[in-house]
Amino acid sequence: LYALTSHAIFVASFSFLLCGLGIFASGFFTALGDGLTSAIVSFLRTFVFQVASVLVLPVFWGAEGVWLALVCSEIFSACASVVALLLKRKKYQYV
């Protein structure tokens, strides 16, 4: 049990490297008064990408896919956050 838990924590810990980008983007759009974009980024991050990853990855990798689902969902969330930041760049005139 210890070996399984330590491996799972090791794999899942990589998701923390990317989660800040999604949190930042959601907070950034909230601060700009763009609640819709903030809600979309947050909803994608906390529900859509996580559920999709948990449903798909274990089919291919078994139990390892459950732990990789956290990392995979944060990668997709970071990509969605970057896309949202790039699309709204001209509207809010930030660099």
C-alpha positions in Angstrom: 0.0 0.0 0.0 2.9 2.4 0.8 4.5 1.8 -2.6 1.2 2.3 -4.4 0.5 5.5 -2.5 3.9 7.0 -2.9 3.9 6.3 -6.6 0.4 7.8 -7.0 1.4 10.9 -5.1 4.6 11.2 -7.3 2.6 11.0 -10.5 -0.2 13.3 -9.4 2.2 15.9 -8.0 3.1 17.0 -11.5 -0.4 18.4 -11.9 0.5 21.1 -9.4 3.1 22.5 -11.8 0.4 23.5 -14.2 -2.7 24.1 -12.0 -1.5 27.7 -11.3 -2.1 28.8 -14.9 -5.7 27.8 -14.8 -6.3 29.4 -11.5 -4.5 32.5 -12.6 -6.5 32.8 -15.8 -9.8 32.4 -14.0 -8.9 35.0 -11.4 -7.5 37.3 -14.1 -10.8 37.3 -16.1 -12.8 37.8 -12.9 -10.7 40.8 -12.0 -11.3 42.2 -15.5 -15.0 41.8 -15.0 -15.3 39.0 -17.6 -17.2 36.5 -15.6 -18.2 34.4 -18.5 -14.7 33.7 -19.6 -13.7 33.1 -16.0 -16.5 30.6 -15.5 -15.7 28.8 -18.8 -12.0 28.4 -17.9 -12.9 27.2 -14.4 -15.6 24.8 -15.6 -13.3 23.3 -18.1 -10.6 22.9 -15.6 -12.6 21.5 -12.7 -15.2 19.4 -14.5 -14.9 18.8 -18.2 -11.2 17.9 -18.5 -11.1 16.0 -15.2 -14.1 13.8 -16.0 -13.0 13.1 -19.5 -9.5 12.2 -18.4 -10.8 9.9 -15.6 -13.1 8.2 -18.1 -10.6 7.7 -20.9 -7.1 7.2 -19.5 -7.8 4.2 -17.2 -9.1 2.3 -20.3 -5.6 2.5 -21.7 -3.4 2.5 -18.6 -5.5 0.9 -15.9 -4.9 2.3 -12.4 -2.0 4.3 -13.7 -4.4 6.2 -15.9 -6.4 7.4 -12.9 -3.3 9.2 -11.6 -2.3 10.4 -15.0 -5.8 11.8 -15.4 -4.9 14.6 -13.0 -1.8 15.6 -15.0 -3.6 15.3 -18.3 -6.5 17.4 -17.3 -4.2 20.1 -16.0 -2.3 20.1 -19.4 -5.6 20.6 -21.2 -6.6 23.3 -18.7 -3.4 25.1 -19.2 -3.8 25.0 -23.0 -7.4 26.3 -22.7 -6.2 29.1 -20.4 -3.5 30.2 -22.8 -6.0 30.2 -25.7 -8.5 32.3 -23.6 -5.7 34.7 -22.7 -4.6 35.0 -26.3 -8.1 35.5 -27.6 -9.0 38.3 -25.1 -5.7 40.1 -25.5 -6.9 42.7 -27.9 -10.2 43.3 -26.1 -8.4 44.2 -22.8 -5.2 45.5 -24.4 -2.7 43.6 -22.3 0.6 42.2 -23.6 
